[in-house]
Amino acid sequence: MQSIAIGEAFAALDAAIEELPNRPAIFVLRPREGIPHLAKTKVLRRRLQRLLRIADLRRSLAGIDYCLTGSALESAFELHKVARGYFPTNYRETLRLRLPPYLKVVLGNPFPRTHVTTHLAGARASYYGPFRSRASAEQFESELLDLFQVRRCQEDLLPSKLHPGCMYGEMGKCLRPCQEAVGPDEYAHEVSRLVDFVSSDGRSLLGSLSAARERLSAEMQFEEAARQHKQMERVEAVLKLRDEMSRNVERLNAVAVTASVESDAAELHCFRGGCYQGAERVSFELVEGKPVSLDQKLRETFSVWATPKPTEPREREEHLAILARWFYSSWCDGEMLLIDDFDHVPYRKLVHAISRVCQPGH
């Protein structure tokens, strides 16, 4: 952050502001007494000039801090960092930070179940997301549970043969652990299949169905093979309900590419295992009068992220909220690549993404 000190001579303040660029930035108006004003803008000089027309505000200020940014995503991360320093107890409310929904598989329960949540902390669980909206998360959960016989009730079960059960058990969509139709081990196996499904993006179930279809076709059991094919189509229809970012959070690896505050440069924001690893700048400047391979620069950049940097659950859900809001928005001003494996980064795709983001008029 850069600072502008405010003394008695307001003419000096006006001159300092006149020197500022009309560029995207975040800024803090620090009063001599009271609560600082934290905001972001696309035109820093014009915004400050407009605010400082208010005489009372001008007289009450002790200083102005600002930081130029190259993109909406960089502004959001910088705003979050600064807000945590100025408003440690209520920065979420100050930023109006809305947490995205996730599908949670509650593994700490003797009879695990699923539900939609916006928090990534708590007991043993597997999280899948983030989703664009709660409605899309709930739709995916409903269709997903149709593929498995996992309970949909939210109560803490006390299994008994006298338990009344529910319609899903009667329809064959639940193993009915409440009525002791199965024991904990058999029910846990079904939950494990569901967790494997969401962790592998559906490959665990599609692979077994495909193998069964091929085997039945080879044995000339065409009706059964057609049934397996129909089930595969159901699974693929469920997978299409996922939003673009939806992954098992522990496997959510991504790189967001945005423009930089410096010309001829790009900012790479990295997430690994759902944890924000920070941003690194990739420049296109010449070294000893010669250009350096962008592929080489990217490999050097990714070596910085070779060892994952863990974050606190609260901080992780905030960083993912910032990323999801930017990516799912209509004002997304960059590109994001989801990476299956950091040992096999798609450098060519990343080079093309950087080229598109940094070209004039993007």
BAPA-331712 format. One record per residue (C-alpha): x negated, z, y negated; residue number from 1. Coordinates in Angstrom, 3 decimals, decimal comma. Each point is the difference from the previous one (the first is absolute). Layout:
N
<guke c1="X" c3="Z" c2="Y" pos="NUM"/>
...
***
This chain:
362
<guke c1="0,000" c3="0,000" c2="0,000" pos="1"/>
<guke c1="-1,161" c3="-0,802" c2="-3,527" pos="2"/>
<guke c1="0,938" c3="2,184" c2="-2,950" pos="3"/>
<guke c1="0,846" c3="-0,350" c2="-3,670" pos="4"/>
<guke c1="-0,526" c3="3,201" c2="-1,968" pos="5"/>
<guke c1="2,404" c3="0,606" c2="-2,885" pos="6"/>
<guke c1="-1,326" c3="1,635" c2="-3,139" pos="7"/>
<guke c1="1,355" c3="0,354" c2="-3,492" pos="8"/>
<guke c1="-0,553" c3="-3,644" c2="-0,930" pos="9"/>
<guke c1="2,887" c3="-1,998" c2="1,435" pos="10"/>
<guke c1="-1,558" c3="-3,189" c2="-1,316" pos="11"/>
<guke c1="-2,779" c3="0,443" c2="2,585" pos="12"/>
<guke c1="2,644" c3="0,428" c2="2,720" pos="13"/>
<guke c1="1,757" c3="-3,192" c2="-1,068" pos="14"/>
<guke c1="-3,303" c3="-1,845" c2="0,048" pos="15"/>
<guke c1="-0,835" c3="1,316" c2="3,494" pos="16"/>
<guke c1="3,387" c3="-1,098" c2="1,340" pos="17"/>
<guke c1="-0,375" c3="-3,388" c2="-1,669" pos="18"/>
<guke c1="-3,139" c3="-0,481" c2="2,097" pos="19"/>
<guke c1="1,894" c3="0,532" c2="3,269" pos="20"/>
<guke c1="1,044" c3="-3,050" c2="2,053" pos="21"/>
<guke c1="3,596" c3="-0,909" c2="0,730" pos="22"/>
<guke c1="-0,621" c3="0,496" c2="3,721" pos="23"/>
<guke c1="1,753" c3="1,958" c2="2,783" pos="24"/>
<guke c1="-1,042" c3="3,646" c2="-0,044" pos="25"/>
<guke c1="1,068" c3="3,567" c2="0,553" pos="26"/>
<guke c1="-0,319" c3="2,482" c2="-2,864" pos="27"/>
<guke c1="0,464" c3="3,659" c2="-0,849" pos="28"/>
<guke c1="0,994" c3="1,311" c2="-3,422" pos="29"/>
<guke c1="-1,505" c3="3,506" c2="-0,168" pos="30"/>
<guke c1="1,783" c3="2,258" c2="-2,506" pos="31"/>
<guke c1="-1,631" c3="3,007" c2="-1,615" pos="32"/>
<guke c1="2,803" c3="2,060" c2="1,519" pos="33"/>
<guke c1="2,576" c3="-0,864" c2="2,632" pos="34"/>
<guke c1="0,312" c3="-2,463" c2="2,863" pos="35"/>
<guke c1="-2,115" c3="-3,181" c2="0,130" pos="36"/>
<guke c1="1,764" c3="-3,362" c2="0,079" pos="37"/>
<guke c1="-1,152" c3="-2,128" c2="2,950" pos="38"/>
<guke c1="1,047" c3="-3,657" c2="0,313" pos="39"/>
<guke c1="-1,039" c3="-3,502" c2="0,964" pos="40"/>
<guke c1="0,315" c3="-3,217" c2="-1,949" pos="41"/>
<guke c1="-0,760" c3="-3,710" c2="0,193" pos="42"/>
<guke c1="-1,079" c3="-0,173" c2="-3,673" pos="43"/>
<guke c1="-2,066" c3="3,072" c2="-0,882" pos="44"/>
<guke c1="-0,720" c3="-0,659" c2="-3,678" pos="45"/>
<guke c1="3,556" c3="-1,016" c2="-0,886" pos="46"/>
<guke c1="1,496" c3="2,987" c2="1,880" pos="47"/>
<guke c1="-2,239" c3="2,547" c2="-1,731" pos="48"/>
<guke c1="0,585" c3="-1,545" c2="-3,421" pos="49"/>
<guke c1="3,753" c3="0,220" c2="0,557" pos="50"/>
<guke c1="-0,175" c3="3,642" c2="1,121" pos="51"/>
<guke c1="-2,270" c3="1,100" c2="-2,850" pos="52"/>
<guke c1="2,414" c3="-1,268" c2="-2,611" pos="53"/>
<guke c1="1,764" c3="3,311" c2="0,620" pos="54"/>
<guke c1="-1,610" c3="2,263" c2="-2,593" pos="55"/>
<guke c1="0,706" c3="3,288" c2="1,796" pos="56"/>
<guke c1="-1,551" c3="-1,302" c2="3,213" pos="57"/>
<guke c1="-3,087" c3="-1,242" c2="-1,847" pos="58"/>
<guke c1="-0,547" c3="3,391" c2="-1,675" pos="59"/>
<guke c1="0,430" c3="1,955" c2="3,264" pos="60"/>
<guke c1="-2,543" c3="-1,962" c2="2,068" pos="61"/>
<guke c1="-3,397" c3="1,373" c2="1,008" pos="62"/>
<guke c1="-1,133" c3="-3,157" c2="1,781" pos="63"/>
<guke c1="0,849" c3="-3,079" c2="2,033" pos="64"/>
<guke c1="-1,378" c3="-0,781" c2="3,449" pos="65"/>
<guke c1="0,400" c3="-3,433" c2="1,554" pos="66"/>
<guke c1="-1,132" c3="-2,081" c2="2,959" pos="67"/>
<guke c1="0,270" c3="-3,787" c2="0,189" pos="68"/>
<guke c1="1,380" c3="-1,344" c2="3,294" pos="69"/>
<guke c1="0,139" c3="-3,397" c2="1,643" pos="70"/>
<guke c1="3,292" c3="0,209" c2="1,897" pos="71"/>
<guke c1="3,218" c3="1,959" c2="0,445" pos="72"/>
<guke c1="-1,375" c3="1,530" c2="3,205" pos="73"/>
<guke c1="-3,182" c3="1,210" c2="-1,690" pos="74"/>
<guke c1="2,114" c3="1,432" c2="-2,835" pos="75"/>
<guke c1="2,178" c3="1,869" c2="2,493" pos="76"/>
<guke c1="-2,979" c3="1,546" c2="1,820" pos="77"/>
<guke c1="-1,713" c3="0,967" c2="-3,265" pos="78"/>
<guke c1="3,236" c3="1,448" c2="-1,381" pos="79"/>
<guke c1="0,423" c3="2,066" c2="3,168" pos="80"/>
<guke c1="-3,568" c3="1,360" c2="-0,239" pos="81"/>
<guke c1="0,317" c3="0,913" c2="-3,679" pos="82"/>
<guke c1="3,462" c3="1,530" c2="0,433" pos="83"/>
<guke c1="-1,288" c3="2,314" c2="2,744" pos="84"/>
<guke c1="-2,553" c3="1,335" c2="-2,464" pos="85"/>
<guke c1="2,390" c3="0,514" c2="-2,926" pos="86"/>
<guke c1="3,115" c3="1,040" c2="1,964" pos="87"/>
<guke c1="-1,226" c3="1,605" c2="3,266" pos="88"/>
<guke c1="3,336" c3="1,635" c2="0,836" pos="89"/>
<guke c1="2,505" c3="-2,701" c2="-0,900" pos="90"/>
<guke c1="-1,866" c3="-3,317" c2="-0,141" pos="91"/>
<guke c1="2,406" c3="-1,605" c2="2,515" pos="92"/>
<guke c1="2,910" c3="0,625" c2="-2,354" pos="93"/>
<guke c1="-2,061" c3="-1,179" c2="-2,974" pos="94"/>
<guke c1="-0,851" c3="-3,260" c2="1,782" pos="95"/>
<guke c1="3,484" c3="-0,315" c2="1,526" pos="96"/>
<guke c1="-1,765" c3="-0,650" c2="3,264" pos="97"/>
<guke c1="2,500" c3="-1,013" c2="2,683" pos="98"/>
<guke c1="-1,233" c3="0,381" c2="3,564" pos="99"/>
<guke c1="0,901" c3="-2,867" c2="2,369" pos="100"/>
<guke c1="1,824" c3="0,659" c2="3,299" pos="101"/>
<guke c1="-1,642" c3="0,123" c2="3,422" pos="102"/>
<guke c1="1,311" c3="0,134" c2="3,548" pos="103"/>
<guke c1="-1,170" c3="3,294" c2="1,491" pos="104"/>
<guke c1="-0,180" c3="0,744" c2="3,724" pos="105"/>
<guke c1="0,076" c3="3,805" c2="0,224" pos="106"/>
<guke c1="-2,395" c3="0,725" c2="2,867" pos="107"/>
<guke c1="-0,135" c3="3,755" c2="-0,552" pos="108"/>
<guke c1="3,539" c3="0,389" c2="1,339" pos="109"/>
<guke c1="0,380" c3="0,643" c2="3,774" pos="110"/>
<guke c1="2,370" c3="-2,997" c2="-0,011" pos="111"/>
<guke c1="-1,450" c3="-2,344" c2="-2,660" pos="112"/>
<guke c1="2,301" c3="-1,973" c2="-2,280" pos="113"/>
<guke c1="-0,273" c3="-2,294" c2="-3,001" pos="114"/>
<guke c1="1,157" c3="0,225" c2="-3,574" pos="115"/>
<guke c1="-0,757" c3="-1,570" c2="-3,391" pos="116"/>
<guke c1="-2,108" c3="2,044" c2="-2,402" pos="117"/>
<guke c1="-2,044" c3="-0,446" c2="-3,182" pos="118"/>
<guke c1="-2,695" c3="2,553" c2="0,905" pos="119"/>
<guke c1="-3,084" c3="-0,388" c2="2,190" pos="120"/>
<guke c1="-0,701" c3="3,688" c2="0,572" pos="121"/>
<guke c1="1,345" c3="2,460" c2="2,546" pos="122"/>
<guke c1="-0,074" c3="0,569" c2="3,726" pos="123"/>
<guke c1="-1,372" c3="-2,398" c2="2,608" pos="124"/>
<guke c1="1,527" c3="-3,374" c2="-0,698" pos="125"/>
<guke c1="-0,540" c3="-3,745" c2="-0,088" pos="126"/>
<guke c1="0,860" c3="-1,806" c2="-3,242" pos="127"/>
<guke c1="0,941" c3="-3,657" c2="-0,448" pos="128"/>
<guke c1="0,303" c3="-1,673" c2="-3,397" pos="129"/>
<guke c1="0,126" c3="-0,082" c2="-2,954" pos="130"/>
<guke c1="3,302" c3="-1,848" c2="-0,295" pos="131"/>
<guke c1="1,370" c3="-1,758" c2="-3,056" pos="132"/>
<guke c1="3,096" c3="2,236" c2="-0,131" pos="133"/>
<guke c1="1,746" c3="2,717" c2="1,946" pos="134"/>
<guke c1="2,677" c3="-2,487" c2="1,060" pos="135"/>
<guke c1="-2,573" c3="-2,303" c2="1,639" pos="136"/>
<guke c1="-1,677" c3="2,973" c2="1,729" pos="137"/>
<guke c1="3,322" c3="1,240" c2="1,392" pos="138"/>
<guke c1="0,980" c3="-3,479" c2="1,186" pos="139"/>
<guke c1="-3,333" c3="-0,379" c2="1,805" pos="140"/>
<guke c1="0,379" c3="3,461" c2="1,571" pos="141"/>
<guke c1="3,507" c3="-0,799" c2="1,264" pos="142"/>
<guke c1="-1,000" c3="-3,317" c2="1,548" pos="143"/>
<guke c1="-3,208" c3="1,486" c2="1,432" pos="144"/>
<guke c1="1,880" c3="2,774" c2="1,778" pos="145"/>
<guke c1="2,192" c3="-2,620" c2="1,675" pos="146"/>
<guke c1="-3,132" c3="-1,085" c2="1,903" pos="147"/>
<guke c1="-0,742" c3="3,491" c2="1,331" pos="148"/>
<guke c1="2,004" c3="2,862" c2="1,441" pos="149"/>
<guke c1="-1,175" c3="2,584" c2="-2,536" pos="150"/>
<guke c1="2,509" c3="2,427" c2="-1,459" pos="151"/>
<guke c1="1,498" c3="-0,543" c2="-3,460" pos="152"/>
<guke c1="1,357" c3="3,503" c2="-0,545" pos="153"/>
<guke c1="-1,913" c3="2,225" c2="-2,450" pos="154"/>
<guke c1="0,757" c3="3,379" c2="1,573" pos="155"/>
<guke c1="-2,563" c3="2,209" c2="1,764" pos="156"/>
<guke c1="1,104" c3="-0,503" c2="3,587" pos="157"/>
<guke c1="0,809" c3="2,776" c2="2,422" pos="158"/>
<guke c1="0,525" c3="-2,091" c2="3,158" pos="159"/>
<guke c1="2,937" c3="1,046" c2="2,143" pos="160"/>
<guke c1="2,225" c3="-1,721" c2="2,539" pos="161"/>
<guke c1="2,907" c3="1,278" c2="-2,109" pos="162"/>
<guke c1="-1,181" c3="-1,809" c2="-3,140" pos="163"/>
<guke c1="2,724" c3="-2,445" c2="-1,163" pos="164"/>
<guke c1="-2,505" c3="-2,836" c2="-0,616" pos="165"/>
<guke c1="0,744" c3="-2,895" c2="-2,334" pos="166"/>
<guke c1="1,165" c3="-3,602" c2="0,030" pos="167"/>
<guke c1="-3,569" c3="-1,362" c2="0,224" pos="168"/>
<guke c1="-0,463" c3="1,761" c2="3,321" pos="169"/>
<guke c1="3,287" c3="-1,440" c2="1,238" pos="170"/>
<guke c1="-1,100" c3="-3,486" c2="-1,108" pos="171"/>
<guke c1="-3,308" c3="0,293" c2="1,853" pos="172"/>
<guke c1="-2,008" c3="0,044" c2="-3,240" pos="173"/>
<guke c1="-1,406" c3="3,496" c2="0,513" pos="174"/>
<guke c1="-1,562" c3="1,719" c2="3,023" pos="175"/>
<guke c1="2,247" c3="3,025" c2="-0,691" pos="176"/>
<guke c1="-2,611" c3="2,781" c2="0,021" pos="177"/>
<guke c1="2,686" c3="2,229" c2="-1,563" pos="178"/>
<guke c1="1,947" c3="-0,117" c2="3,287" pos="179"/>
<guke c1="-3,145" c3="0,372" c2="2,137" pos="180"/>
<guke c1="0,418" c3="-3,546" c2="1,314" pos="181"/>
<guke c1="-3,806" c3="-0,276" c2="-0,347" pos="182"/>
<guke c1="-2,763" c3="2,552" c2="-0,347" pos="183"/>
<guke c1="-2,529" c3="0,336" c2="-2,859" pos="184"/>
<guke c1="-2,640" c3="-2,119" c2="1,790" pos="185"/>
<guke c1="2,262" c3="-2,992" c2="0,619" pos="186"/>
<guke c1="1,341" c3="0,170" c2="-3,559" pos="187"/>
<guke c1="-3,557" c3="0,282" c2="-1,392" pos="188"/>
<guke c1="-0,914" c3="-3,203" c2="1,872" pos="189"/>
<guke c1="2,794" c3="-1,890" c2="-1,795" pos="190"/>
<guke c1="-1,146" c3="1,395" c2="-3,369" pos="191"/>
<guke c1="-3,546" c3="-1,087" c2="0,842" pos="192"/>
<guke c1="1,272" c3="-3,557" c2="0,558" pos="193"/>
<guke c1="1,643" c3="0,065" c2="-3,439" pos="194"/>
<guke c1="-3,174" c3="1,310" c2="-1,697" pos="195"/>
<guke c1="-2,083" c3="-2,667" c2="1,767" pos="196"/>
<guke c1="2,459" c3="-2,635" c2="-1,210" pos="197"/>
<guke c1="-0,265" c3="0,913" c2="-3,694" pos="198"/>
<guke c1="-3,759" c3="0,642" c2="0,255" pos="199"/>
<guke c1="-0,665" c3="-3,430" c2="1,511" pos="200"/>
<guke c1="2,469" c3="-1,863" c2="-2,272" pos="201"/>
<guke c1="2,155" c3="-0,753" c2="3,035" pos="202"/>
<guke c1="-2,763" c3="-1,471" c2="2,167" pos="203"/>
<guke c1="0,292" c3="2,710" c2="2,676" pos="204"/>
<guke c1="3,610" c3="-0,911" c2="0,815" pos="205"/>
<guke c1="-0,270" c3="-3,740" c2="-0,616" pos="206"/>
<guke c1="-3,010" c3="-0,180" c2="2,329" pos="207"/>
<guke c1="1,796" c3="1,687" c2="2,910" pos="208"/>
<guke c1="3,155" c3="-2,086" c2="-0,528" pos="209"/>
<guke c1="-2,017" c3="-3,229" c2="-0,139" pos="210"/>
<guke c1="-1,863" c3="0,890" c2="3,196" pos="211"/>
<guke c1="3,282" c3="0,822" c2="1,747" pos="212"/>
<guke c1="1,563" c3="-3,275" c2="-1,163" pos="213"/>
<guke c1="-2,930" c3="-2,055" c2="1,296" pos="214"/>
<guke c1="-0,017" c3="1,830" c2="3,337" pos="215"/>
<guke c1="3,750" c3="-0,457" c2="0,494" pos="216"/>
<guke c1="-0,245" c3="-3,676" c2="-0,931" pos="217"/>
<guke c1="-2,776" c3="-0,481" c2="2,550" pos="218"/>
<guke c1="2,199" c3="1,693" c2="2,622" pos="219"/>
<guke c1="2,853" c3="-2,368" c2="-1,013" pos="220"/>
<guke c1="2,215" c3="2,901" c2="-1,088" pos="221"/>
<guke c1="1,157" c3="-1,934" c2="-3,028" pos="222"/>
<guke c1="2,967" c3="2,188" c2="-0,951" pos="223"/>
<guke c1="-2,195" c3="3,098" c2="-0,170" pos="224"/>
<guke c1="-2,664" c3="-1,960" c2="-1,882" pos="225"/>
<guke c1="2,638" c3="-1,100" c2="-2,527" pos="226"/>
<guke c1="1,041" c3="3,642" c2="-0,385" pos="227"/>
<guke c1="-3,607" c3="0,986" c2="-0,799" pos="228"/>
<guke c1="-0,215" c3="-2,873" c2="-2,489" pos="229"/>
<guke c1="3,181" c3="1,210" c2="-1,693" pos="230"/>
<guke c1="-1,496" c3="3,493" c2="-0,264" pos="231"/>
<guke c1="-3,131" c3="-1,486" c2="-1,579" pos="232"/>
<guke c1="2,159" c3="-1,680" c2="-2,622" pos="233"/>
<guke c1="1,652" c3="3,359" c2="-0,738" pos="234"/>
<guke c1="-3,398" c3="1,634" c2="-0,460" pos="235"/>
<guke c1="-1,186" c3="-2,784" c2="-2,305" pos="236"/>
<guke c1="3,189" c3="0,350" c2="-2,061" pos="237"/>
<guke c1="-0,725" c3="3,716" c2="-0,443" pos="238"/>
<guke c1="-3,585" c3="-0,714" c2="-1,057" pos="239"/>
<guke c1="1,252" c3="-2,415" c2="-2,669" pos="240"/>
<guke c1="1,806" c3="2,938" c2="-1,657" pos="241"/>
<guke c1="-3,324" c3="1,587" c2="-0,910" pos="242"/>
<guke c1="-1,101" c3="-0,167" c2="-3,609" pos="243"/>
<guke c1="-3,344" c3="-1,654" c2="-0,669" pos="244"/>
<guke c1="-2,022" c3="3,218" c2="-0,320" pos="245"/>
<guke c1="1,658" c3="1,829" c2="2,891" pos="246"/>
<guke c1="-2,623" c3="1,194" c2="2,467" pos="247"/>
<guke c1="-0,913" c3="3,114" c2="1,896" pos="248"/>
<guke c1="-1,478" c3="1,879" c2="-2,962" pos="249"/>
<guke c1="-3,115" c3="0,954" c2="1,978" pos="250"/>
<guke c1="-0,663" c3="-3,746" c2="0,437" pos="251"/>
<guke c1="0,941" c3="-1,047" c2="-3,524" pos="252"/>
<guke c1="-3,147" c3="-1,802" c2="-1,141" pos="253"/>
<guke c1="0,299" c3="-2,140" c2="-3,105" pos="254"/>
<guke c1="-1,933" c3="-1,470" c2="-2,902" pos="255"/>
<guke c1="1,806" c3="-0,728" c2="-3,268" pos="256"/>
<guke c1="-1,666" c3="-2,654" c2="-2,155" pos="257"/>
<guke c1="0,588" c3="0,194" c2="-3,759" pos="258"/>
<guke c1="-1,575" c3="-1,357" c2="-3,148" pos="259"/>
<guke c1="-2,698" c3="2,084" c2="-1,666" pos="260"/>
<guke c1="-0,347" c3="1,203" c2="-3,565" pos="261"/>
<guke c1="-3,245" c3="-2,004" c2="0,008" pos="262"/>
<guke c1="0,122" c3="-3,772" c2="-0,052" pos="263"/>
<guke c1="-1,286" c3="-1,782" c2="3,106" pos="264"/>
<guke c1="0,680" c3="2,989" c2="2,241" pos="265"/>
<guke c1="2,655" c3="1,372" c2="2,336" pos="266"/>
<guke c1="0,966" c3="3,517" c2="1,066" pos="267"/>
<guke c1="0,464" c3="0,816" c2="3,688" pos="268"/>
<guke c1="2,134" c3="3,058" c2="0,770" pos="269"/>
<guke c1="-0,457" c3="1,139" c2="3,591" pos="270"/>
<guke c1="2,252" c3="2,025" c2="2,295" pos="271"/>
<guke c1="-1,251" c3="1,051" c2="3,421" pos="272"/>
<guke c1="2,228" c3="1,867" c2="2,435" pos="273"/>
<guke c1="2,487" c3="0,453" c2="-2,853" pos="274"/>
<guke c1="-2,654" c3="1,758" c2="-2,133" pos="275"/>
<guke c1="-1,138" c3="-1,422" c2="-3,341" pos="276"/>
<guke c1="-3,736" c3="-0,728" c2="0,070" pos="277"/>
<guke c1="-0,275" c3="-0,873" c2="-3,685" pos="278"/>
<guke c1="-0,691" c3="-3,253" c2="-1,837" pos="279"/>
<guke c1="-3,102" c3="-2,166" c2="-0,093" pos="280"/>
<guke c1="-0,763" c3="-2,780" c2="-2,444" pos="281"/>
<guke c1="-1,160" c3="-3,410" c2="1,232" pos="282"/>
<guke c1="-1,582" c3="-2,083" c2="-2,769" pos="283"/>
<guke c1="-0,965" c3="-3,663" c2="-0,099" pos="284"/>
<guke c1="-2,989" c3="0,424" c2="-2,306" pos="285"/>
<guke c1="-3,223" c3="-1,862" c2="0,671" pos="286"/>
<guke c1="-3,023" c3="1,777" c2="1,430" pos="287"/>
<guke c1="-3,294" c3="-1,461" c2="-1,249" pos="288"/>
<guke c1="1,943" c3="-3,038" c2="-1,144" pos="289"/>
<guke c1="1,513" c3="-0,628" c2="3,430" pos="290"/>
<guke c1="3,475" c3="0,793" c2="1,347" pos="291"/>
<guke c1="0,253" c3="2,521" c2="2,837" pos="292"/>
<guke c1="2,219" c3="-0,813" c2="2,969" pos="293"/>
<guke c1="3,406" c3="1,651" c2="-0,399" pos="294"/>
<guke c1="0,088" c3="0,548" c2="3,747" pos="295"/>
<guke c1="-3,269" c3="1,963" c2="-0,251" pos="296"/>
<guke c1="1,340" c3="2,082" c2="-2,889" pos="297"/>
<guke c1="3,152" c3="0,814" c2="1,970" pos="298"/>
<guke c1="-2,019" c3="1,126" c2="3,024" pos="299"/>
<guke c1="-2,042" c3="2,275" c2="-2,255" pos="300"/>
<guke c1="3,193" c3="1,363" c2="-1,536" pos="301"/>
<guke c1="1,574" c3="0,747" c2="3,378" pos="302"/>
<guke c1="-3,138" c3="1,840" c2="1,094" pos="303"/>
<guke c1="0,927" c3="2,598" c2="-2,660" pos="304"/>
<guke c1="3,252" c3="0,575" c2="1,900" pos="305"/>
<guke c1="-1,631" c3="0,022" c2="3,455" pos="306"/>
<guke c1="0,623" c3="3,740" c2="0,370" pos="307"/>
<guke c1="3,657" c3="0,885" c2="-0,661" pos="308"/>
<guke c1="0,590" c3="2,519" c2="-2,781" pos="309"/>
<guke c1="2,892" c3="2,360" c2="0,911" pos="310"/>
<guke c1="2,420" c3="1,290" c2="-2,614" pos="311"/>
<guke c1="2,483" c3="2,855" c2="-0,160" pos="312"/>
<guke c1="3,510" c3="-0,849" c2="1,331" pos="313"/>
<guke c1="1,561" c3="0,486" c2="-3,444" pos="314"/>
<guke c1="-2,577" c3="-2,243" c2="-1,660" pos="315"/>
<guke c1="0,334" c3="-2,620" c2="2,735" pos="316"/>
<guke c1="3,771" c3="-0,272" c2="-0,403" pos="317"/>
<guke c1="-0,436" c3="-0,350" c2="-3,779" pos="318"/>
<guke c1="-2,613" c3="-2,739" c2="0,306" pos="319"/>
<guke c1="2,159" c3="-1,875" c2="2,526" pos="320"/>
<guke c1="2,977" c3="0,402" c2="-2,344" pos="321"/>
<guke c1="-1,987" c3="-1,659" c2="-2,805" pos="322"/>
<guke c1="-1,100" c3="-2,839" c2="2,265" pos="323"/>
<guke c1="3,495" c3="-0,563" c2="1,454" pos="324"/>
<guke c1="1,667" c3="0,018" c2="-3,422" pos="325"/>
<guke c1="-2,488" c3="-2,589" c2="-1,268" pos="326"/>
<guke c1="0,122" c3="-2,227" c2="3,091" pos="327"/>
<guke c1="3,808" c3="-0,010" c2="0,364" pos="328"/>
<guke c1="0,591" c3="-0,491" c2="-3,746" pos="329"/>
<guke c1="0,858" c3="-3,187" c2="-1,859" pos="330"/>
<guke c1="-2,967" c3="0,655" c2="-2,318" pos="331"/>
<guke c1="-2,668" c3="0,085" c2="2,741" pos="332"/>
<guke c1="-3,019" c3="-1,616" c2="-1,700" pos="333"/>
<guke c1="-2,350" c3="-0,392" c2="2,951" pos="334"/>
<guke c1="-0,129" c3="-0,550" c2="3,741" pos="335"/>
<guke c1="-0,312" c3="2,308" c2="2,972" pos="336"/>
<guke c1="-1,476" c3="-0,642" c2="3,445" pos="337"/>
<guke c1="0,957" c3="2,184" c2="2,939" pos="338"/>
<guke c1="-2,979" c3="0,428" c2="2,329" pos="339"/>
<guke c1="0,418" c3="0,772" c2="3,690" pos="340"/>
<guke c1="-3,607" c3="0,999" c2="0,585" pos="341"/>
<guke c1="-2,728" c3="0,824" c2="-2,528" pos="342"/>
<guke c1="-2,577" c3="-1,277" c2="2,478" pos="343"/>
<guke c1="1,537" c3="-3,462" c2="-0,331" pos="344"/>
<guke c1="0,858" c3="-0,406" c2="-3,684" pos="345"/>
<guke c1="1,471" c3="-3,468" c2="-0,810" pos="346"/>
<guke c1="-2,597" c3="-0,790" c2="-2,668" pos="347"/>
<guke c1="1,110" c3="-3,605" c2="-0,413" pos="348"/>
<guke c1="3,586" c3="1,056" c2="-0,787" pos="349"/>
<guke c1="-1,358" c3="2,598" c2="-2,399" pos="350"/>
<guke c1="-2,136" c3="-2,587" c2="-1,807" pos="351"/>
<guke c1="3,043" c3="-2,248" c2="-0,428" pos="352"/>
<guke c1="2,079" c3="2,938" c2="-1,290" pos="353"/>
<guke c1="-2,689" c3="0,864" c2="-2,570" pos="354"/>
<guke c1="-0,174" c3="-3,625" c2="-1,109" pos="355"/>
<guke c1="3,763" c3="-0,120" c2="-0,526" pos="356"/>
<guke c1="0,151" c3="3,330" c2="-1,876" pos="357"/>
<guke c1="-2,904" c3="-0,857" c2="-2,310" pos="358"/>
<guke c1="1,012" c3="-3,530" c2="-0,891" pos="359"/>
<guke c1="1,343" c3="-0,414" c2="-3,567" pos="360"/>
<guke c1="3,754" c3="0,413" c2="-0,386" pos="361"/>
<guke c1="0,489" c3="2,047" c2="3,174" pos="362"/>
***
